Amino acid sequence: MKISDKHVVNINYTLTDNDGQVIDKSEDGSFAYLHGAQNIIPGLEKALEGKEVGDKVTVKIPPAEAYG
């Protein structure tokens, strides 16, 4: 099933800074959000749209599509 609005999505992620230092991560699938409900930063939600179970995505999100 593809990620789309009104679907609950669980992801594993690693958040790094510009130098590659790990800031935060979740590797156990416990991070969940409702896609399309603006519960995560817009750049990440856009990057995940249409992805499927097992897809691996590397995303660099500009400040304007994150927290500013």
DOMAR-434774 format. One line per field, with one value per atom (N, C-alpha, C, CB): residue in one letter; x, y, z; chain; residue number from 0. Coordinates in nm, 2 decimals, decimal comma. Each point is the difference from the previous one (the first is absolute). Glycine has a CB too. Example, Ala and Ser with C-alpha at 12.3 -4.5 7.8 and 13.67 -1.06 7.14 Angstrom:
<sites>
code: (A|A|A|A|S|S|S|S)
east: (1,32|-0,09|0,09|-0,19|0,15|0,09|-0,08|0,12)
north: (-0,57|0,12|0,12|-0,12|0,23|0,11|0,11|-0,06)
up: (0,78|0,00|0,00|0,12|-0,19|0,00|0,08|-0,22)
unit: (A|A|A|A|A|A|A|A)
pos: (0|0|0|0|1|1|1|1)
</sites>
This chain:
<sites>
code: (M|M|M|M|K|K|K|K|I|I|I|I|S|S|S|S|D|D|D|D|K|K|K|K|H|H|H|H|V|V|V|V|V|V|V|V|N|N|N|N|I|I|I|I|N|N|N|N|Y|Y|Y|Y|T|T|T|T|L|L|L|L|T|T|T|T|D|D|D|D|N|N|N|N|D|D|D|D|G|G|G|G|Q|Q|Q|Q|V|V|V|V|I|I|I|I|D|D|D|D|K|K|K|K|S|S|S|S|E|E|E|E|D|D|D|D|G|G|G|G|S|S|S|S|F|F|F|F|A|A|A|A|Y|Y|Y|Y|L|L|L|L|H|H|H|H|G|G|G|G|A|A|A|A|Q|Q|Q|Q|N|N|N|N|I|I|I|I|I|I|I|I|P|P|P|P|G|G|G|G|L|L|L|L|E|E|E|E|K|K|K|K|A|A|A|A|L|L|L|L|E|E|E|E|G|G|G|G|K|K|K|K|E|E|E|E|V|V|V|V|G|G|G|G|D|D|D|D|K|K|K|K|V|V|V|V|T|T|T|T|V|V|V|V|K|K|K|K|I|I|I|I|P|P|P|P|P|P|P|P|A|A|A|A|E|E|E|E|A|A|A|A|Y|Y|Y|Y|G|G|G|G)
east: (0,08|-0,08|0,09|-0,19|0,16|0,07|-0,04|0,03|0,07|-0,03|-0,08|0,21|-0,33|-0,08|-0,09|-0,01|-0,06|-0,08|-0,09|0,01|-0,02|-0,08|0,04|-0,18|0,31|0,06|0,10|-0,02|0,02|0,09|0,13|-0,18|0,29|0,13|0,10|-0,04|0,11|0,11|0,13|-0,15|0,25|0,12|0,12|-0,10|0,21|0,13|0,07|0,01|0,07|0,07|0,12|-0,21|0,31|0,12|0,01|0,11|-0,11|0,01|0,14|-0,24|0,30|0,14|0,01|0,09|0,02|0,03|0,08|-0,01|0,05|0,08|0,13|-0,12|0,17|0,13|-0,01|0,09|-0,22|-0,02|-0,01|0,12|-0,12|-0,02|-0,14|0,19|-0,22|-0,13|-0,06|0,06|-0,18|-0,07|-0,11|0,05|-0,12|-0,11|-0,02|-0,11|0,06|-0,04|-0,10|0,22|-0,29|-0,10|0,01|-0,16|0,21|0,02|-0,09|0,23|-0,33|-0,09|-0,14|0,13|-0,15|-0,13|-0,11|0,06|-0,01|-0,10|-0,04|0,09|-0,03|-0,04|-0,11|0,23|-0,35|-0,12|-0,06|-0,04|-0,02|-0,07|-0,11|0,21|-0,31|-0,11|0,04|-0,17|0,19|0,04|-0,11|0,15|-0,10|-0,10|-0,06|-0,05|0,08|-0,06|0,10|-0,14|0,25|0,10|0,06|-0,12|0,14|0,06|0,15|-0,21|0,27|0,15|0,03|0,02|0,11|0,04|-0,04|0,20|-0,24|-0,05|0,10|-0,13|0,26|0,09|0,01|0,13|-0,14|0,01|-0,13|0,15|-0,26|-0,13|-0,01|-0,11|0,16|0,01|0,09|-0,05|0,16|0,10|-0,06|0,19|-0,28|-0,05|-0,12|0,09|-0,16|-0,12|0,03|-0,08|-0,01|0,01|0,10|-0,06|0,14|0,09|-0,07|0,18|-0,11|-0,07|0,09|-0,10|0,04|0,07|0,13|-0,22|0,32|0,14|0,08|-0,09|0,03|0,07|0,10|-0,19|0,31|0,10|0,01|0,12|-0,12|0,00|0,11|-0,25|0,33|0,09|-0,05|0,20|-0,23|-0,06|0,08|-0,22|0,25|0,06|-0,10|0,23|-0,28|-0,11|0,05|-0,15|0,12|0,04|-0,08|0,06|0,00|-0,07|-0,14|0,22|-0,25|-0,13|-0,11|0,11|-0,07|-0,09|0,01|0,01|0,06|0,02|-0,05|0,20|-0,11|-0,04|0,04|0,03|0,02|0,04|0,14|-0,22)
north: (-0,12|0,12|0,12|-0,12|0,22|0,12|0,10|-0,03|0,11|0,10|0,11|-0,05|0,08|0,11|0,06|-0,11|0,21|0,07|-0,10|0,21|-0,18|-0,08|-0,14|0,14|-0,17|-0,12|0,02|-0,09|0,00|0,00|-0,07|0,00|0,07|-0,04|-0,02|0,12|-0,23|-0,02|0,00|-0,14|0,22|0,01|-0,02|0,15|-0,20|0,01|0,12|-0,26|0,33|0,12|0,02|0,10|-0,03|0,06|0,14|-0,23|0,32|0,14|0,05|0,04|0,02|0,04|0,15|-0,23|0,29|0,14|0,00|0,07|0,05|0,02|-0,07|0,21|-0,24|-0,07|-0,15|0,21|-0,26|-0,14|-0,05|-0,02|0,11|-0,04|-0,04|0,15|-0,26|-0,05|0,09|-0,23|0,29|0,08|-0,08|0,21|-0,29|-0,08|-0,12|0,20|-0,31|-0,11|-0,09|0,01|-0,08|-0,10|-0,12|0,17|-0,28|-0,12|-0,12|0,07|-0,05|-0,11|0,01|-0,01|0,10|0,01|0,07|-0,20|0,26|0,05|0,14|-0,14|0,21|0,13|-0,01|0,09|-0,04|-0,01|0,14|-0,23|0,26|0,12|-0,02|0,13|-0,04|0,00|0,08|-0,04|-0,02|0,07|0,09|-0,19|0,31|0,10|0,09|-0,15|0,12|0,08|0,10|-0,20|0,22|0,10|-0,02|0,16|-0,29|-0,04|-0,01|-0,12|0,13|0,00|0,12|-0,26|0,29|0,11|-0,02|0,04|0,06|-0,01|-0,06|0,20|-0,17|-0,06|-0,15|0,21|-0,27|-0,14|-0,07|0,04|0,03|-0,06|0,00|0,09|0,01|0,00|-0,11|0,24|-0,26|-0,10|-0,15|0,16|-0,18|-0,13|-0,03|0,02|0,08|-0,02|-0,10|0,23|-0,34|-0,10|-0,11|0,18|-0,17|-0,11|-0,12|0,17|-0,29|-0,12|-0,07|-0,02|-0,08|-0,07|-0,05|-0,07|0,09|-0,04|0,10|-0,23|0,33|0,10|0,07|0,04|-0,01|0,08|0,13|-0,21|0,32|0,13|0,09|-0,02|0,09|0,10|0,13|-0,16|0,25|0,13|0,11|-0,11|0,21|0,12|0,11|-0,06|0,11|0,09|0,14|-0,18|0,28|0,14|0,06|0,02|0,07|0,06|0,05|0,07|-0,02|0,05|-0,11|0,18|-0,31|-0,11|-0,08|-0,01|0,07|-0,06|0,09|-0,13|0,17|0,09|0,15|-0,20|0,23|0,14|0,03|0,06)
up: (0,00|0,00|0,00|0,12|-0,20|-0,01|0,11|-0,25|0,29|0,10|-0,06|0,12|-0,06|-0,05|0,12|-0,23|0,20|0,10|0,08|-0,14|0,27|0,09|0,03|-0,08|0,06|0,03|0,12|-0,24|0,34|0,10|-0,05|0,18|-0,16|-0,05|0,12|-0,23|0,23|0,09|-0,08|0,16|-0,10|-0,07|0,10|-0,17|0,11|0,07|-0,06|0,05|0,03|-0,05|0,07|-0,07|0,01|0,06|-0,05|0,01|0,09|-0,03|0,03|0,06|-0,17|0,02|-0,03|-0,06|0,10|-0,03|-0,13|0,25|-0,29|-0,13|0,01|-0,04|0,16|0,01|0,02|0,10|-0,11|0,01|0,14|-0,21|0,31|0,14|0,03|0,06|0,00|0,03|0,11|-0,07|0,04|0,10|0,07|-0,14|0,06|0,05|-0,09|0,11|-0,05|-0,09|0,07|-0,11|0,03|0,04|-0,09|0,09|-0,04|-0,08|0,03|-0,01|0,10|0,03|-0,05|0,20|-0,30|-0,06|0,09|-0,13|0,24|0,09|-0,03|0,17|-0,27|-0,04|-0,09|0,03|0,00|-0,08|-0,02|0,08|-0,19|-0,02|-0,10|0,04|-0,05|-0,09|-0,12|0,18|-0,30|-0,12|-0,05|-0,06|0,03|-0,05|0,11|-0,19|0,31|0,11|0,06|0,06|-0,13|0,04|0,14|-0,15|0,18|0,12|0,00|0,05|-0,17|-0,01|-0,09|0,03|-0,04|-0,08|-0,15|0,16|-0,23|-0,13|-0,10|0,04|-0,03|-0,10|0,02|0,01|0,11|0,02|-0,05|0,19|-0,16|-0,05|-0,15|0,21|-0,28|-0,14|-0,06|0,00|0,07|-0,04|0,01|0,06|0,04|0,03|-0,08|0,22|-0,28|-0,08|-0,11|0,05|-0,06|-0,10|0,02|-0,15|0,26|0,03|0,05|0,06|-0,06|0,04|0,11|-0,23|0,30|0,10|-0,05|0,10|-0,02|-0,04|-0,08|0,00|-0,05|-0,07|0,09|-0,16|0,11|0,08|-0,07|0,08|-0,01|-0,05|0,07|-0,06|-0,01|0,06|-0,04|-0,01|0,10|-0,02|0,06|-0,01|-0,06|0,05|-0,01|-0,07|0,19|0,00|0,03|0,08|-0,17|0,03|0,11|-0,24|0,31|0,12|-0,03|0,08|-0,20|-0,03|0,00|-0,14|0,12|0,01|0,12|-0,24|0,34|0,13|0,11|-0,08|0,17|0,11|-0,02|0,14|-0,26|-0,03|0,01|0,08)
unit: (A|A|A|A|A|A|A|A|A|A|A|A|A|A|A|A|A|A|A|A|A|A|A|A|A|A|A|A|A|A|A|A|A|A|A|A|A|A|A|A|A|A|A|A|A|A|A|A|A|A|A|A|A|A|A|A|A|A|A|A|A|A|A|A|A|A|A|A|A|A|A|A|A|A|A|A|A|A|A|A|A|A|A|A|A|A|A|A|A|A|A|A|A|A|A|A|A|A|A|A|A|A|A|A|A|A|A|A|A|A|A|A|A|A|A|A|A|A|A|A|A|A|A|A|A|A|A|A|A|A|A|A|A|A|A|A|A|A|A|A|A|A|A|A|A|A|A|A|A|A|A|A|A|A|A|A|A|A|A|A|A|A|A|A|A|A|A|A|A|A|A|A|A|A|A|A|A|A|A|A|A|A|A|A|A|A|A|A|A|A|A|A|A|A|A|A|A|A|A|A|A|A|A|A|A|A|A|A|A|A|A|A|A|A|A|A|A|A|A|A|A|A|A|A|A|A|A|A|A|A|A|A|A|A|A|A|A|A|A|A|A|A|A|A|A|A|A|A|A|A|A|A|A|A|A|A|A|A|A|A|A|A|A|A|A|A|A|A|A|A|A|A)
pos: (0|0|0|0|1|1|1|1|2|2|2|2|3|3|3|3|4|4|4|4|5|5|5|5|6|6|6|6|7|7|7|7|8|8|8|8|9|9|9|9|10|10|10|10|11|11|11|11|12|12|12|12|13|13|13|13|14|14|14|14|15|15|15|15|16|16|16|16|17|17|17|17|18|18|18|18|19|19|19|19|20|20|20|20|21|21|21|21|22|22|22|22|23|23|23|23|24|24|24|24|25|25|25|25|26|26|26|26|27|27|27|27|28|28|28|28|29|29|29|29|30|30|30|30|31|31|31|31|32|32|32|32|33|33|33|33|34|34|34|34|35|35|35|35|36|36|36|36|37|37|37|37|38|38|38|38|39|39|39|39|40|40|40|40|41|41|41|41|42|42|42|42|43|43|43|43|44|44|44|44|45|45|45|45|46|46|46|46|47|47|47|47|48|48|48|48|49|49|49|49|50|50|50|50|51|51|51|51|52|52|52|52|53|53|53|53|54|54|54|54|55|55|55|55|56|56|56|56|57|57|57|57|58|58|58|58|59|59|59|59|60|60|60|60|61|61|61|61|62|62|62|62|63|63|63|63|64|64|64|64|65|65|65|65|66|66|66|66|67|67|67|67)
</sites>
